[in-house]
Amino acid sequence: MTGHDLDGLDRPIAQMMETQRSIRRLADAPVEQAIVRRCIELGLRAPTGSNGQNWEFVVVRDPATKARFAKQYRRGWPLYRRTLDASTPANERMIDAVQHQIDHFEQIPVLVAACLRGGRPAGPYVARSSYYGSIYPTVQNILLAARALELGASLITLPLWSARSSRRILGLPRSVRPACLIALGWPAGRYGPTTRRPVDEVIHLERW
């Protein structure tokens, strides 16, 4: 890998935010470890609760490990699928993309399992919120780095519906809990435009 391969990281951050989307249709071309490492390295620049820096990452390329997660994904998807609204073309496309990801899960080049030390979240809501708040800023940094490099990426949680099984698949100690998977690979296609609700529809001043 050369420095040129990482030139995309110099792109304006606002441009990356405005064009970020979940890329679930991935080519089976390999992704160099140096690129994955750099994305995670940038992820580590995000803040964590009380500066705990309690994240851990497992980079998965082994087909057997991916197959075990695929099995978990396929077990949970039918139940979750029933909760999704397929009444619009956009939602139908999203569901089709998820189904494609599930059908081709073993072919995803790289899975990054983002984990947290500290067992399981417990206590009042604020404590549980703080626990997961230590991983998702880091995950967003990784996703933005992937976008800047034209690398397809998506955040996935459904294969982790059983923490016990996920720990077994990854060989994690009980003191480490998997929070999400990040699928990485070169897009099978191109990044396209994103559609979001207008900001004035979601801003509330002082009170709802």
N, C-alpha and C positions, 0 to 999 in steps of 0.2 A: 504494500500500500504506500502511496506517495502522499506528500502534503496536498497535492492537487485534489486527491479524493475527498479531503475534508474542507475544501474551499466553501462548500455550501453553508458551513457554520458561520460564515461572515455575512450572511444575508440579514436584512432588517428583521428584528424579532416580530414587529407588528405584521409584516407580510406573512410570516410563518403562522402566526396566530389566526390570521384572517383566512388562511387556506388549509388549516388543519382539519383532518377528518379521519375516521376509522377506515383503514385499508385492510379488508379481509380477504381479498383475492390476491394471492401472492404467487410469484413464480417460484420454481424450485431451485433457482440459482443460489449458490452458496453466498453467505455474508461473512466477510472476513472478521476474525476475532478482534482485530485492532479497531474496527468500526464499532462493534458492539461495546468494546471496552471504553471507547471514547464517549459513547452515549451514556453509559453508566457513570463514567467519571463526571460528566456534566450534571447528571442527575444528583450526584452527591453534593453539589453546590446549593441545593435547596435547603431551607431551614427544617428543623425537626423540633418536636415538642420538648421544651426545656433543654434544647441542644443535646438531646440524648444520643443522636446519631446511632440509633438502634436498628438500622436497616441491615439486611443481608440479601445477597442476590445469588441465585443459582442459574447458571447459563446452561440450557439444555439443548443438545443437538442429537442425542442418542435416539434412534427411531423407536426403540423399545419403550423408553420413558415417555415419549410423545404418544405412543399407542395407548399406554395406560391412562394418560390424561384424556385422550380421545374417548376412551370407554366411559370415563366419568362424565364427560361433556354430553355424550349421546344418551346417557341415563337421565341427566337433568333437563335436557332440552325439551322433550315433549311436554313436561309439566309447565315449564316457563313459557313455552310457545303459546300456550292457551291464554296467557295473560296479555299478549301483545295485540295491538289494534292493527289489523291489516286492511283497513277501510280506505286508505289512500294509496296512490301509486308510490309515493315516497316510502311509506311504511312497508309496502310489498317488496320494494327493492332492498330495503334494509334486511327484512326477514330472509329474502333469497340469498343475500350476501352472507348472513350468519349461517344459513344452511350449507352454503358452499364451503365456508370455513370448517364446519363440522365434518362434512364429507371428505375434506382433504386435509384434515388436521395433522395427520402423520407426515405430510409433505411440507409443513411449515419449516423453513430453514432453521430458525432459532426461536426458542422460548426463553424468556427471562422471567424467572419466578421471583417476585419482589416479596420479601419476608420481613418480619419484625421480631426482634428478640423481646422476650417478656411474656411468653405463654399466650394466654387468652385475655382479651379485654374484659374487665370486670368493674364493679362499682357503679356509681351514678353515671347518668348519660354523659356528663361533661368529661368524665374519665375515659369512657369508651370513645368519644369523639376525638379526644386528644391522642389516644392510642393510634387510630388510623390516620389522624392528621399528620403523623410523623412519616408516612410513606407516600401519600398521594401528591404532595408538592414535588417530591423526587420523581415519581412516575411521570408527572406532567413534563418535567424537564427532559426526561428520556424521550417522550413522545415528540416534543418540539425539536430536539436534536435529530431524531429520525426524520421528521418532516424536512428540516433544513438540508439533509443529505439525500432527499428524494427516496428515502427508505420507507416502505410501507410498514405501518404499525397499528396495532389495536390493543386496547385494554380488555382483558377477559377475566371474569370471576366465576362463571358457572362451573367450570371443571373442578373448582376448589370447594364444592358444596359440602364435602366431607373433609374436615381438617385432619382427621385421623388418617384417612386414606392418602391425602396429599402429603402428609409428613412421611408416610411409609414410602410413597413413590419417590420422594426426593431425598430420603434418608435424613430427615431433619430431626434434631432432638426435640423433646417436648417443650423446651424453653424458647423455641423459634416457631412462629406461626406464619404460614403463607397468606399473603393478603390479596395478590392478584397475579395473573400471568400477562406478560407483554409479548405478543406475537410480532416477530420481525422478519422481513423479507423484501425483496425488490418487487414493486407492484406489477401485477399482471395487467398492465394498462397504464393509465396516467392519472395523476391527481386531477380532480375536477372541481368545479365551483361548489361551495357549501351554501346551504340555505338555513337561516336561523330566524327566530322571531325578532322583530324590531326591538331595539333596546328600550324604547319608551313604553313598550307593553309589559316590561318586567321590572321596571324601577318603581319603587314606592318611597315616598318621602315622609320621613318621621314615623308614620304608621301605615299599615296595610290600607 
